[in-house]
Amino acid sequence: QVQLVESGGGLVQAGGSLRLSCAASGSIFSINAMGWYRQAPRKQRELVATITSAGSTSYADSVKGRFTISRDNAKNTLYLQMNSLKPEDTAVYYCNADIRRLGVLRSATYWGQGTPVTVSS
């Protein structure tokens, strides 16, 4: 019924840029907050950035000034523009969204399958 699909990951040189996308599809009534998380090998998944339905954003200190989160509500799509990439940014990036399904009052959290990002030095 509802799924999130990330795209745009890949291999990039340090200092380069990459743009991730996350498309939500299915029986959706509304999408509330959305966010990007990442998980490096042998590390816990961490929050990268969030954006509310109204467009308010927040970022992890490690990516402030380098990453920009945005969304296109008409397309139910989330984006993450990543600039000045560092090797420390290497991880699998996951899309997250709080979504109300059609005919369902209570919202639920959904996760994408992840898209890998590798930054070489």
Helices and strands as residue ranges (DSSP letters): E 2-7, E 10-13, E 18-26, E 28-39, E 46-51, E 57-59, E 67-72, E 77-82, G 87-89, E 91-101, E 108-111, E 115-120
